[in-house]
Amino acid sequence: MIYNLGIYNTILNQFVAEMRDKNIQNDPMRFRTNMVRVGEIMAYEISKLLPYKTINVETPLGIAESKILAEQPVLATILRAGIPFHQGFLNFFDKSSCAFVTAYRNHLNGSEFNINVEYVSTPSIENKILILCDPMLATGNSIILSYKKLLSHGVPKQLHIASIIASQAGIDEVTRNIGHPDFYIWSAAIDKQLDENYYIVPGLGDAGDLAFGKKE
């Protein structure tokens, strides 16, 4: 199931528009803040599909029947670009355990590159609900390889992959390769093209550099 939240008229689209704007991108704090905001909105939307249980809460005036999450998802992200996006999810799922994966492009020559996944820090994800977030879903290879690395710590019962901007080619690649029976893709915008270097067009550029400064 693919959810493109950008097709609805909501404040989410304003935050994404600001992230795309090359003039507003000169303010990295604004960029990071908008990543957090999109993560919060997406966490809320994903929460509609999660299991709940009913409890009784004692108020000063009586007993209120309330619904709360039956279990907390595990929140995973890919360093470094995913950190502010991940924080948005953690702001809402504030009792969740977290997982972190390092994945980066190793450019060989021209537009050719490999994806290197070197480090994973995660709790067990066996039979858990896993939310794996990465702000840019371009080719899909980083998400696929990171998920496969996480599988060494268990198989989740439900998987949500969340991005701020995705390419259609990346969504297609992830859909072909994940192979999970209960699997959802969420994005705030879906762009049709990748350029010759496999960056999303029009996209927004390098999310990690815009959030944290250019790397060597």
KOLMIKE-782800 format. One record per atom (N, C-alpha, C): residue number from 1; atom name; y, x, z. Coordinates in Angstrom, 2 decimals, always signed. Layout:
! residues N
> NUM/CA/Y/X/Z
...
This chain:
! residues 216
> 1/N/-1.18/+0.85/+0.00
> 1/CA/+0.00/+0.00/+0.00
> 1/C/+1.24/+0.89/+0.00
> 2/N/+2.18/+0.61/-0.88
> 2/CA/+3.40/+1.41/-1.01
> 2/C/+4.59/+0.53/-0.65
> 3/N/+5.41/+0.99/+0.29
> 3/CA/+6.60/+0.27/+0.72
> 3/C/+7.84/+1.07/+0.33
> 4/N/+8.64/+0.54/-0.58
> 4/CA/+9.91/+1.14/-0.98
> 4/C/+11.01/+0.36/-0.27
> 5/N/+11.50/+0.87/+0.84
> 5/CA/+12.48/+0.14/+1.64
> 5/C/+13.85/+0.12/+0.98
> 6/N/+14.06/+0.98/-0.02
> 6/CA/+15.34/+1.04/-0.68
> 6/C/+15.64/-0.13/-1.59
> 7/N/+14.67/-0.97/-1.87
> 7/CA/+14.92/-2.09/-2.77
> 7/C/+15.61/-3.25/-2.06
> 8/N/+15.74/-3.16/-0.73
> 8/CA/+16.38/-4.23/+0.03
> 8/C/+17.82/-3.85/+0.35
> 9/N/+18.69/-4.82/+0.43
> 9/CA/+20.09/-4.58/+0.78
> 9/C/+20.22/-4.42/+2.29
> 10/N/+20.09/-3.17/+2.76
> 10/CA/+20.21/-2.88/+4.18
> 10/C/+21.05/-1.61/+4.36
> 11/N/+21.46/-1.36/+5.59
> 11/CA/+22.26/-0.18/+5.92
> 11/C/+21.50/+1.11/+5.62
> 12/N/+20.19/+1.04/+5.52
> 12/CA/+19.39/+2.22/+5.15
> 12/C/+19.92/+2.86/+3.88
> 13/N/+20.29/+2.05/+2.89
> 13/CA/+20.75/+2.59/+1.62
> 13/C/+22.05/+3.37/+1.75
> 14/N/+22.90/+2.98/+2.68
> 14/CA/+24.13/+3.74/+2.89
> 14/C/+23.81/+5.13/+3.42
> 15/N/+22.87/+5.21/+4.36
> 15/CA/+22.51/+6.52/+4.92
> 15/C/+21.91/+7.42/+3.84
> 16/N/+21.08/+6.85/+2.98
> 16/CA/+20.48/+7.63/+1.90
> 16/C/+21.55/+8.07/+0.90
> 17/N/+22.49/+7.18/+0.59
> 17/CA/+23.57/+7.53/-0.33
> 17/C/+24.40/+8.69/+0.21
> 18/N/+24.68/+8.69/+1.50
> 18/CA/+25.42/+9.79/+2.10
> 18/C/+24.62/+11.10/+2.04
> 19/N/+23.33/+11.01/+2.21
> 19/CA/+22.49/+12.21/+2.13
> 19/C/+22.46/+12.78/+0.71
> 20/N/+22.55/+11.93/-0.28
> 20/CA/+22.55/+12.38/-1.67
> 20/C/+23.90/+12.97/-2.10
> 21/N/+24.98/+12.53/-1.48
> 21/CA/+26.33/+12.87/-1.91
> 21/C/+26.62/+14.36/-1.66
> 22/N/+26.88/+15.11/-2.73
> 22/CA/+27.06/+16.56/-2.61
> 22/C/+28.28/+16.94/-1.79
> 23/N/+29.26/+16.04/-1.69
> 23/CA/+30.44/+16.33/-0.86
> 23/C/+30.14/+16.12/+0.61
> 24/N/+29.45/+15.03/+0.94
> 24/CA/+29.09/+14.78/+2.33
> 24/C/+28.04/+15.79/+2.80
> 25/N/+27.26/+16.33/+1.87
> 25/CA/+26.25/+17.33/+2.22
> 25/C/+26.85/+18.60/+2.82
> 26/N/+28.16/+18.79/+2.67
> 26/CA/+28.81/+19.95/+3.27
> 26/C/+28.86/+19.88/+4.79
> 27/N/+28.50/+18.72/+5.34
> 27/CA/+28.47/+18.53/+6.78
> 27/C/+27.01/+18.43/+7.23
> 28/N/+26.41/+19.55/+7.66
> 28/CA/+24.98/+19.52/+8.01
> 28/C/+24.66/+18.61/+9.19
> 29/N/+25.61/+18.46/+10.11
> 29/CA/+25.35/+17.57/+11.24
> 29/C/+25.24/+16.12/+10.77
> 30/N/+26.09/+15.72/+9.83
> 30/CA/+26.01/+14.38/+9.27
> 30/C/+24.68/+14.20/+8.54
> 31/N/+24.26/+15.23/+7.81
> 31/CA/+23.00/+15.15/+7.09
> 31/C/+21.84/+14.96/+8.05
> 32/N/+21.80/+15.76/+9.12
> 32/CA/+20.72/+15.63/+10.10
> 32/C/+20.75/+14.27/+10.78
> 33/N/+21.96/+13.79/+11.11
> 33/CA/+22.08/+12.48/+11.76
> 33/C/+21.52/+11.38/+10.88
> 34/N/+21.80/+11.44/+9.59
> 34/CA/+21.28/+10.43/+8.67
> 34/C/+19.77/+10.52/+8.53
> 35/N/+19.22/+11.73/+8.60
> 35/CA/+17.76/+11.86/+8.58
> 35/C/+17.15/+11.16/+9.80
> 36/N/+17.77/+11.36/+10.95
> 36/CA/+17.28/+10.70/+12.17
> 36/C/+17.37/+9.18/+12.02
> 37/N/+18.50/+8.70/+11.49
> 37/CA/+18.68/+7.26/+11.33
> 37/C/+17.62/+6.65/+10.42
> 38/N/+17.34/+7.32/+9.31
> 38/CA/+16.31/+6.81/+8.39
> 38/C/+14.95/+6.81/+9.08
> 39/N/+14.67/+7.85/+9.87
> 39/CA/+13.42/+7.88/+10.62
> 39/C/+13.30/+6.72/+11.59
> 40/N/+14.40/+6.38/+12.24
> 40/CA/+14.39/+5.26/+13.19
> 40/C/+14.12/+3.93/+12.47
> 41/N/+14.81/+3.73/+11.36
> 41/CA/+14.61/+2.49/+10.61
> 41/C/+13.17/+2.39/+10.11
> 42/N/+12.64/+3.51/+9.62
> 42/CA/+11.28/+3.49/+9.10
> 42/C/+10.26/+3.28/+10.22
> 43/N/+10.53/+3.85/+11.38
> 43/CA/+9.66/+3.62/+12.54
> 43/C/+9.60/+2.14/+12.89
> 44/N/+10.75/+1.49/+12.86
> 44/CA/+10.80/+0.06/+13.14
> 44/C/+9.97/-0.72/+12.13
> 45/N/+10.10/-0.39/+10.84
> 45/CA/+9.34/-1.11/+9.81
> 45/C/+7.84/-0.87/+9.97
> 46/N/+7.45/+0.36/+10.23
> 46/CA/+6.02/+0.67/+10.41
> 46/C/+5.48/-0.05/+11.65
> 47/N/+6.31/-0.20/+12.67
> 47/CA/+5.85/-0.82/+13.92
> 47/C/+5.36/-2.25/+13.69
> 48/N/+5.80/-2.88/+12.61
> 48/CA/+5.37/-4.25/+12.33
> 48/C/+3.89/-4.33/+11.98
> 49/N/+3.30/-3.19/+11.57
> 49/CA/+1.89/-3.19/+11.16
> 49/C/+0.96/-2.64/+12.24
> 50/N/+1.51/-2.27/+13.39
> 50/CA/+0.71/-1.66/+14.44
> 50/C/+0.14/-2.72/+15.38
> 51/N/-0.92/-2.39/+16.10
> 51/CA/-1.53/-3.36/+17.03
> 51/C/-0.72/-3.52/+18.31
> 52/N/-0.71/-4.75/+18.82
> 52/CA/+0.04/-5.06/+20.05
> 52/C/-0.88/-5.75/+21.07
> 53/N/-0.44/-5.71/+22.30
> 53/CA/-1.13/-6.45/+23.36
> 53/C/-0.07/-7.19/+24.17
> 54/N/-0.50/-8.22/+24.87
> 54/CA/+0.41/-9.05/+25.66
> 54/C/+0.28/-8.68/+27.14
> 55/N/+1.42/-8.48/+27.77
> 55/CA/+1.44/-8.19/+29.21
> 55/C/+2.43/-9.13/+29.89
> 56/N/+2.31/-9.22/+31.19
> 56/CA/+3.27/-9.97/+31.99
> 56/C/+4.22/-8.99/+32.66
> 57/N/+5.52/-9.23/+32.48
> 57/CA/+6.55/-8.37/+33.06
> 57/C/+7.30/-9.17/+34.11
> 58/N/+7.40/-8.60/+35.32
> 58/CA/+8.11/-9.28/+36.39
> 58/C/+9.61/-9.00/+36.28
> 59/N/+10.40/-10.03/+36.15
> 59/CA/+11.86/-9.92/+36.13
> 59/C/+12.39/-10.33/+37.51
> 60/N/+13.69/-10.18/+37.76
> 60/CA/+14.23/-10.64/+39.04
> 60/C/+14.07/-12.15/+39.26
> 61/N/+13.81/-12.88/+38.16
> 61/CA/+13.77/-14.34/+38.29
> 61/C/+12.41/-14.96/+37.96
> 62/N/+11.45/-14.15/+37.59
> 62/CA/+10.16/-14.74/+37.25
> 62/C/+9.29/-13.77/+36.46
> 63/N/+8.35/-14.33/+35.71
> 63/CA/+7.40/-13.55/+34.93
> 63/C/+7.64/-13.83/+33.45
> 64/N/+7.78/-12.77/+32.64
> 64/CA/+7.97/-12.90/+31.19
> 64/C/+6.73/-12.36/+30.49
> 65/N/+6.21/-13.16/+29.58
> 65/CA/+5.10/-12.70/+28.75
> 65/C/+5.68/-11.87/+27.61
> 66/N/+5.22/-10.63/+27.48
> 66/CA/+5.83/-9.70/+26.52
> 66/C/+4.76/-9.00/+25.70
> 67/N/+5.11/-8.64/+24.48
> 67/CA/+4.22/-7.87/+23.61
> 67/C/+4.66/-6.42/+23.57
> 68/N/+3.70/-5.53/+23.77
> 68/CA/+3.97/-4.10/+23.68
> 68/C/+2.90/-3.46/+22.80
> 69/N/+3.17/-2.24/+22.33
> 69/CA/+2.19/-1.53/+21.52
> 69/C/+0.88/-1.36/+22.29
> 70/N/-0.21/-1.66/+21.62
> 70/CA/-1.53/-1.47/+22.23
> 70/C/-1.89/+0.00/+22.32
> 71/N/-1.33/+0.81/+21.42
> 71/CA/-1.55/+2.26/+21.46
> 71/C/-0.39/+2.94/+20.76
> 72/N/-0.18/+4.19/+21.13
> 72/CA/+0.90/+4.96/+20.53
> 72/C/+0.37/+5.76/+19.33
> 73/N/+1.13/+5.78/+18.22
> 73/CA/+0.70/+6.62/+17.10
> 73/C/+0.93/+8.09/+17.41
> 74/N/+0.23/+8.95/+16.67
> 74/CA/+0.52/+10.38/+16.68
> 74/C/+1.53/+10.64/+15.57
> 75/N/+2.61/+11.34/+15.91
> 75/CA/+3.69/+11.60/+14.96
> 75/C/+3.59/+13.03/+14.46
> 76/N/+3.36/+13.21/+13.18
> 76/CA/+3.21/+14.54/+12.59
> 76/C/+4.32/+14.79/+11.58
> 77/N/+4.76/+16.05/+11.48
> 77/CA/+5.72/+16.41/+10.46
> 77/C/+5.48/+17.82/+9.97
> 78/N/+6.13/+18.15/+8.86
> 78/CA/+6.01/+19.46/+8.23
> 78/C/+7.29/+20.24/+8.50
> 79/N/+7.14/+21.42/+9.10
> 79/CA/+8.30/+22.26/+9.41
> 79/C/+8.82/+22.94/+8.14
> 80/N/+10.16/+23.16/+8.07
> 80/CA/+11.18/+22.85/+9.04
> 80/C/+11.94/+21.59/+8.69
> 81/N/+11.89/+21.20/+7.42
> 81/CA/+12.73/+20.12/+6.91
> 81/C/+12.48/+18.80/+7.63
> 82/N/+11.27/+18.60/+8.13
> 82/CA/+10.92/+17.30/+8.70
> 82/C/+11.40/+17.07/+10.11
> 83/N/+12.00/+18.08/+10.77
> 83/CA/+12.31/+17.96/+12.20
> 83/C/+13.26/+16.80/+12.51
> 84/N/+14.42/+16.66/+11.85
> 84/CA/+15.29/+15.52/+12.21
> 84/C/+14.68/+14.17/+11.85
> 85/N/+13.99/+14.09/+10.73
> 85/CA/+13.31/+12.86/+10.32
> 85/C/+12.28/+12.47/+11.37
> 86/N/+11.51/+13.44/+11.82
> 86/CA/+10.51/+13.25/+12.87
> 86/C/+11.17/+12.76/+14.16
> 87/N/+12.34/+13.29/+14.49
> 87/CA/+13.03/+12.89/+15.71
> 87/C/+13.37/+11.41/+15.69
> 88/N/+13.71/+10.88/+14.51
> 88/CA/+13.98/+9.45/+14.41
> 88/C/+12.76/+8.62/+14.80
> 89/N/+11.59/+9.03/+14.35
> 89/CA/+10.36/+8.33/+14.74
> 89/C/+10.12/+8.46/+16.23
> 90/N/+10.35/+9.66/+16.77
> 90/CA/+10.10/+9.90/+18.19
> 90/C/+11.07/+9.12/+19.07
> 91/N/+12.28/+8.86/+18.57
> 91/CA/+13.23/+8.06/+19.34
> 91/C/+12.70/+6.65/+19.59
> 92/N/+11.92/+6.13/+18.64
> 92/CA/+11.37/+4.78/+18.79
> 92/C/+9.97/+4.80/+19.42
> 93/N/+9.11/+5.69/+18.93
> 93/CA/+7.77/+5.82/+19.52
> 93/C/+7.83/+6.92/+20.58
> 94/N/+8.57/+6.65/+21.65
> 94/CA/+8.95/+7.71/+22.58
> 94/C/+7.83/+8.14/+23.52
> 95/N/+6.70/+7.47/+23.47
> 95/CA/+5.55/+7.88/+24.28
> 95/C/+4.47/+8.56/+23.43
> 96/N/+4.78/+8.80/+22.18
> 96/CA/+3.78/+9.36/+21.26
> 96/C/+3.57/+10.86/+21.46
> 97/N/+2.36/+11.29/+21.13
> 97/CA/+2.09/+12.72/+21.00
> 97/C/+2.52/+13.17/+19.60
> 98/N/+2.79/+14.46/+19.46
> 98/CA/+3.35/+14.98/+18.22
> 98/C/+2.50/+16.10/+17.64
> 99/N/+2.53/+16.21/+16.32
> 99/CA/+1.82/+17.27/+15.60
> 99/C/+2.79/+17.93/+14.63
> 100/N/+2.60/+19.25/+14.43
> 100/CA/+3.48/+20.01/+13.55
> 100/C/+2.65/+20.90/+12.64
> 101/N/+3.06/+20.94/+11.38
> 101/CA/+2.37/+21.74/+10.37
> 101/C/+3.42/+22.59/+9.64
> 102/N/+3.10/+23.86/+9.38
> 102/CA/+3.97/+24.65/+8.52
> 102/C/+3.39/+24.64/+7.11
> 103/N/+4.22/+24.28/+6.15
> 103/CA/+3.82/+24.28/+4.74
> 103/C/+5.03/+24.69/+3.91
> 104/N/+4.84/+25.59/+2.97
> 104/CA/+5.97/+26.03/+2.17
> 104/C/+5.49/+26.45/+0.78
> 105/N/+6.44/+26.41/-0.16
> 105/CA/+6.16/+26.85/-1.53
> 105/C/+6.18/+28.37/-1.62
> 106/N/+5.15/+28.94/-2.19
> 106/CA/+5.11/+30.36/-2.50
> 106/C/+5.24/+30.50/-4.01
> 107/N/+6.45/+30.81/-4.48
> 107/CA/+6.70/+30.86/-5.91
> 107/C/+6.05/+32.10/-6.53
> 108/N/+5.31/+31.88/-7.60
> 108/CA/+4.59/+32.95/-8.28
> 108/C/+5.44/+33.55/-9.39
> 109/N/+5.82/+32.72/-10.34
> 109/CA/+6.73/+33.14/-11.41
> 109/C/+7.26/+31.88/-12.08
> 110/N/+8.55/+31.93/-12.41
> 110/CA/+9.15/+30.77/-13.05
> 110/C/+8.99/+29.54/-12.18
> 111/N/+8.42/+28.50/-12.74
> 111/CA/+8.26/+27.24/-12.02
> 111/C/+6.90/+27.12/-11.34
> 112/N/+6.05/+28.15/-11.42
> 112/CA/+4.73/+28.08/-10.82
> 112/C/+4.79/+28.46/-9.34
> 113/N/+4.04/+27.73/-8.52
> 113/CA/+4.03/+28.02/-7.10
> 113/C/+2.75/+27.49/-6.47
> 114/N/+2.40/+28.08/-5.32
> 114/CA/+1.34/+27.57/-4.48
> 114/C/+1.96/+26.98/-3.21
> 115/N/+1.24/+26.07/-2.57
> 115/CA/+1.65/+25.56/-1.26
> 115/C/+0.81/+26.27/-0.21
> 116/N/+1.48/+26.96/+0.71
> 116/CA/+0.80/+27.63/+1.80
> 116/C/+0.91/+26.81/+3.08
> 117/N/-0.21/+26.53/+3.71
> 117/CA/-0.24/+25.87/+5.01
> 117/C/-0.84/+26.86/+5.99
> 118/N/-0.03/+27.28/+6.99
> 118/CA/-0.45/+28.39/+7.84
> 118/C/-0.71/+28.01/+9.29
> 119/N/-0.05/+26.98/+9.79
> 119/CA/-0.10/+26.74/+11.23
> 119/C/-0.13/+25.24/+11.52
> 120/N/-0.95/+24.85/+12.48
> 120/CA/-1.02/+23.46/+12.92
> 120/C/-1.03/+23.42/+14.44
> 121/N/-0.18/+22.57/+15.00
> 121/CA/-0.20/+22.29/+16.43
> 121/C/-0.31/+20.79/+16.58
> 122/N/-1.43/+20.32/+17.11
> 122/CA/-1.66/+18.87/+17.12
> 122/C/-2.61/+18.47/+18.24
> 123/N/-2.45/+17.27/+18.78
> 123/CA/-3.50/+16.71/+19.62
> 123/C/-4.64/+16.23/+18.72
> 124/N/-5.70/+15.73/+19.32
> 124/CA/-6.74/+15.10/+18.53
> 124/C/-6.17/+13.88/+17.82
> 125/N/-6.54/+13.72/+16.54
> 125/CA/-6.14/+12.51/+15.81
> 125/C/-7.35/+11.62/+15.53
> 126/N/-8.47/+11.93/+16.15
> 126/CA/-9.68/+11.16/+15.93
> 126/C/-9.47/+9.69/+16.33
> 127/N/-9.67/+8.80/+15.36
> 127/CA/-9.57/+7.36/+15.57
> 127/C/-8.18/+6.93/+16.07
> 128/N/-7.17/+7.72/+15.75
> 128/CA/-5.79/+7.40/+16.13
> 128/C/-5.03/+6.86/+14.92
> 129/N/-3.87/+6.30/+15.17
> 129/CA/-2.92/+5.95/+14.11
> 129/C/-2.05/+7.18/+13.88
> 130/N/-2.03/+7.68/+12.66
> 130/CA/-1.28/+8.90/+12.35
> 130/C/-0.12/+8.55/+11.42
> 131/N/+1.09/+8.98/+11.81
> 131/CA/+2.27/+8.89/+10.95
> 131/C/+2.65/+10.31/+10.57
> 132/N/+2.53/+10.62/+9.30
> 132/CA/+2.85/+11.96/+8.78
> 132/C/+4.13/+11.83/+7.97
> 133/N/+5.21/+12.46/+8.44
> 133/CA/+6.50/+12.31/+7.78
> 133/C/+7.00/+13.64/+7.22
> 134/N/+7.57/+13.56/+6.04
> 134/CA/+8.19/+14.69/+5.36
> 134/C/+9.32/+14.12/+4.51
> 135/N/+10.54/+14.63/+4.62
> 135/CA/+11.66/+13.95/+3.98
> 135/C/+11.56/+13.84/+2.46
> 136/N/+10.96/+14.84/+1.80
> 136/CA/+10.88/+14.82/+0.34
> 136/C/+9.42/+14.85/-0.10
> 137/N/+9.00/+13.83/-0.82
> 137/CA/+7.66/+13.78/-1.37
> 137/C/+7.81/+14.02/-2.88
> 138/N/+7.71/+15.29/-3.28
> 138/CA/+7.95/+15.68/-4.68
> 138/C/+6.65/+15.66/-5.47
> 139/N/+5.90/+16.76/-5.41
> 139/CA/+4.61/+16.79/-6.10
> 139/C/+3.51/+16.11/-5.29
> 140/N/+3.73/+16.00/-3.98
> 140/CA/+2.72/+15.44/-3.08
> 140/C/+1.78/+16.47/-2.50
> 141/N/+1.83/+17.72/-3.01
> 141/CA/+0.85/+18.72/-2.58
> 141/C/+1.02/+19.12/-1.11
> 142/N/+2.26/+19.21/-0.63
> 142/CA/+2.47/+19.58/+0.78
> 142/C/+1.86/+18.54/+1.71
> 143/N/+2.07/+17.28/+1.40
> 143/CA/+1.51/+16.20/+2.22
> 143/C/-0.01/+16.24/+2.17
> 144/N/-0.59/+16.39/+0.98
> 144/CA/-2.05/+16.38/+0.83
> 144/C/-2.68/+17.52/+1.61
> 145/N/-2.14/+18.74/+1.44
> 145/CA/-2.72/+19.91/+2.12
> 145/C/-2.49/+19.84/+3.62
> 146/N/-1.34/+19.34/+4.05
> 146/CA/-1.09/+19.22/+5.49
> 146/C/-2.03/+18.20/+6.12
> 147/N/-2.24/+17.09/+5.45
> 147/CA/-3.17/+16.08/+5.96
> 147/C/-4.58/+16.65/+6.06
> 148/N/-5.02/+17.37/+5.04
> 148/CA/-6.36/+17.96/+5.07
> 148/C/-6.49/+18.97/+6.21
> 149/N/-5.41/+19.69/+6.49
> 149/CA/-5.43/+20.63/+7.62
> 149/C/-5.54/+19.87/+8.94
> 150/N/-4.86/+18.76/+9.06
> 150/CA/-4.92/+17.96/+10.28
> 150/C/-6.31/+17.36/+10.49
> 151/N/-7.05/+17.16/+9.41
> 151/CA/-8.38/+16.56/+9.53
> 151/C/-9.36/+17.43/+10.32
> 152/N/-9.03/+18.70/+10.49
> 152/CA/-9.88/+19.55/+11.34
> 152/C/-9.78/+19.14/+12.81
> 153/N/-8.85/+18.24/+13.12
> 153/CA/-8.68/+17.75/+14.50
> 153/C/-9.03/+16.27/+14.61
> 154/N/-9.80/+15.76/+13.66
> 154/CA/-10.25/+14.38/+13.73
> 154/C/-9.82/+13.58/+12.51
> 155/N/-10.39/+12.40/+12.39
> 155/CA/-10.09/+11.49/+11.28
> 155/C/-9.35/+10.28/+11.85
> 156/N/-8.13/+10.04/+11.42
> 156/CA/-7.39/+8.89/+11.95
> 156/C/-7.97/+7.58/+11.43
> 157/N/-7.79/+6.52/+12.21
> 157/CA/-8.26/+5.21/+11.75
> 157/C/-7.25/+4.55/+10.83
> 158/N/-6.00/+4.96/+10.94
> 158/CA/-4.95/+4.42/+10.07
> 158/C/-3.96/+5.54/+9.79
> 159/N/-3.46/+5.59/+8.55
> 159/CA/-2.57/+6.67/+8.11
> 159/C/-1.33/+6.08/+7.46
> 160/N/-0.17/+6.55/+7.93
> 160/CA/+1.12/+6.20/+7.32
> 160/C/+1.78/+7.50/+6.89
> 161/N/+2.14/+7.60/+5.61
> 161/CA/+2.89/+8.74/+5.09
> 161/C/+4.31/+8.26/+4.81
> 162/N/+5.28/+8.93/+5.41
> 162/CA/+6.67/+8.49/+5.32
> 162/C/+7.54/+9.58/+4.71
> 163/N/+8.39/+9.18/+3.78
> 163/CA/+9.35/+10.10/+3.17
> 163/C/+10.69/+9.41/+3.04
> 164/N/+11.75/+10.20/+2.92
> 164/CA/+13.07/+9.63/+2.66
> 164/C/+13.23/+9.38/+1.17
> 165/N/+12.93/+10.40/+0.36
> 165/CA/+12.95/+10.23/-1.10
> 165/C/+11.62/+10.73/-1.65
> 166/N/+11.00/+9.92/-2.50
> 166/CA/+9.72/+10.28/-3.13
> 166/C/+9.87/+10.22/-4.64
> 167/N/+9.07/+11.01/-5.32
> 167/CA/+8.96/+10.86/-6.77
> 167/C/+7.75/+9.97/-7.06
> 168/N/+7.81/+9.29/-8.19
> 168/CA/+6.67/+8.45/-8.56
> 168/C/+5.44/+9.31/-8.79
> 169/N/+5.63/+10.51/-9.38
> 169/CA/+4.50/+11.41/-9.61
> 169/C/+3.87/+11.85/-8.30
> 170/N/+4.70/+12.11/-7.28
> 170/CA/+4.18/+12.51/-5.98
> 170/C/+3.40/+11.40/-5.31
> 171/N/+3.92/+10.18/-5.40
> 171/CA/+3.19/+9.03/-4.85
> 171/C/+1.85/+8.87/-5.53
> 172/N/+1.82/+9.00/-6.85
> 172/CA/+0.56/+8.87/-7.59
> 172/C/-0.44/+9.94/-7.17
> 173/N/+0.05/+11.18/-6.97
> 173/CA/-0.83/+12.28/-6.60
> 173/C/-1.40/+12.08/-5.19
> 174/N/-0.56/+11.66/-4.27
> 174/CA/-1.03/+11.41/-2.91
> 174/C/-2.04/+10.27/-2.90
> 175/N/-1.76/+9.22/-3.64
> 175/CA/-2.67/+8.07/-3.70
> 175/C/-4.04/+8.48/-4.23
> 176/N/-4.05/+9.36/-5.22
> 176/CA/-5.33/+9.81/-5.80
> 176/C/-6.13/+10.69/-4.85
> 177/N/-5.45/+11.43/-3.98
> 177/CA/-6.13/+12.50/-3.24
> 177/C/-6.36/+12.25/-1.76
> 178/N/-5.69/+11.29/-1.17
> 178/CA/-5.85/+11.09/+0.27
> 178/C/-7.19/+10.46/+0.61
> 179/N/-7.54/+9.39/-0.07
> 179/CA/-8.87/+8.80/+0.13
> 179/C/-9.12/+8.22/+1.49
> 180/N/-8.09/+7.63/+2.12
> 180/CA/-8.28/+6.98/+3.42
> 180/C/-8.33/+5.47/+3.21
> 181/N/-9.23/+4.77/+3.89
> 181/CA/-9.39/+3.32/+3.64
> 181/C/-8.23/+2.47/+4.17
> 182/N/-7.45/+2.97/+5.12
> 182/CA/-6.34/+2.21/+5.69
> 182/C/-5.10/+3.09/+5.65
> 183/N/-4.40/+3.05/+4.52
> 183/CA/-3.43/+4.08/+4.16
> 183/C/-2.18/+3.45/+3.56
> 184/N/-0.99/+3.89/+4.03
> 184/CA/+0.27/+3.32/+3.59
> 184/C/+1.25/+4.45/+3.26
> 185/N/+2.05/+4.25/+2.22
> 185/CA/+3.13/+5.17/+1.87
> 185/C/+4.45/+4.42/+2.05
> 186/N/+5.39/+5.07/+2.75
> 186/CA/+6.71/+4.49/+3.00
> 186/C/+7.77/+5.43/+2.45
> 187/N/+8.78/+4.87/+1.79
> 187/CA/+9.89/+5.69/+1.31
> 187/C/+11.17/+4.88/+1.34
> 188/N/+12.30/+5.58/+1.51
> 188/CA/+13.60/+4.92/+1.47
> 188/C/+14.14/+4.87/+0.05
> 189/N/+13.56/+5.64/-0.86
> 189/CA/+13.95/+5.62/-2.28
> 189/C/+12.84/+6.27/-3.08
> 190/N/+12.61/+5.76/-4.28
> 190/CA/+11.62/+6.35/-5.19
> 190/C/+12.34/+6.71/-6.49
> 191/N/+12.37/+8.01/-6.80
> 191/CA/+12.98/+8.50/-8.03
> 191/C/+11.90/+8.80/-9.06
> 192/N/+12.21/+8.63/-10.31
> 192/CA/+11.18/+8.70/-11.35
> 192/C/+10.87/+10.11/-11.81
> 193/N/+11.82/+11.04/-11.71
> 193/CA/+11.65/+12.33/-12.38
> 193/C/+11.48/+13.50/-11.43
> 194/N/+10.78/+14.53/-11.94
> 194/CA/+10.77/+15.88/-11.36
> 194/C/+11.32/+16.82/-12.41
> 195/N/+12.11/+17.83/-11.99
> 195/CA/+12.62/+18.78/-12.97
> 195/C/+11.58/+19.88/-13.24
> 196/N/+11.98/+20.90/-14.00
> 196/CA/+11.02/+21.95/-14.40
> 196/C/+10.55/+22.77/-13.21
> 197/N/+11.29/+22.72/-12.08
> 197/CA/+10.88/+23.42/-10.86
> 197/C/+10.22/+22.48/-9.85
> 198/N/+9.92/+21.26/-10.30
> 198/CA/+9.25/+20.25/-9.49
> 198/C/+10.07/+19.79/-8.29
> 199/N/+11.39/+19.73/-8.48
> 199/CA/+12.27/+19.10/-7.52
> 199/C/+12.59/+17.69/-8.00
> 200/N/+12.78/+16.77/-7.04
> 200/CA/+13.03/+15.37/-7.39
> 200/C/+14.42/+15.22/-8.00
> 201/N/+14.50/+14.45/-9.10
> 201/CA/+15.76/+14.16/-9.77
> 201/C/+15.98/+12.64/-9.79
> 202/N/+17.14/+12.14/-9.32
> 202/CA/+18.30/+12.88/-8.84
> 202/C/+18.14/+13.46/-7.44
> 203/N/+17.22/+12.94/-6.64
> 203/CA/+16.90/+13.54/-5.35
> 203/C/+18.12/+13.77/-4.49
> 204/N/+18.11/+14.91/-3.78
> 204/CA/+19.28/+15.30/-2.99
> 204/C/+19.38/+16.82/-2.81
> 205/N/+18.41/+17.57/-3.34
> 205/CA/+18.40/+19.01/-3.15
> 205/C/+17.34/+19.40/-2.14
> 206/N/+17.54/+20.55/-1.49
> 206/CA/+16.59/+21.07/-0.51
> 206/C/+16.96/+20.53/+0.88
> 207/N/+16.15/+19.61/+1.39
> 207/CA/+16.47/+18.96/+2.67
> 207/C/+16.53/+19.97/+3.83
> 208/N/+15.63/+20.95/+3.81
> 208/CA/+15.63/+21.95/+4.87
> 208/C/+16.90/+22.77/+4.88
> 209/N/+17.34/+23.22/+3.71
> 209/CA/+18.57/+24.00/+3.62
> 209/C/+19.79/+23.18/+4.02
> 210/N/+19.82/+21.91/+3.60
> 210/CA/+20.96/+21.06/+3.93
> 210/C/+21.03/+20.75/+5.41
> 211/N/+19.89/+20.68/+6.06
> 211/CA/+19.87/+20.37/+7.49
> 211/C/+20.09/+21.60/+8.36
> 212/N/+19.58/+22.76/+7.93
> 212/CA/+19.54/+23.92/+8.82
> 212/C/+20.14/+25.19/+8.23
> 213/N/+20.64/+25.15/+7.00
> 213/CA/+21.19/+26.34/+6.36
> 213/C/+20.20/+26.98/+5.43
> 214/N/+20.74/+27.72/+4.45
> 214/CA/+19.87/+28.33/+3.44
> 214/C/+19.04/+29.44/+4.04
> 215/N/+17.78/+29.52/+3.57
> 215/CA/+16.86/+30.55/+4.01
> 215/C/+16.83/+31.69/+3.00
> 216/N/+16.39/+32.85/+3.45
> 216/CA/+16.28/+33.99/+2.54
> 216/C/+15.03/+33.88/+1.72
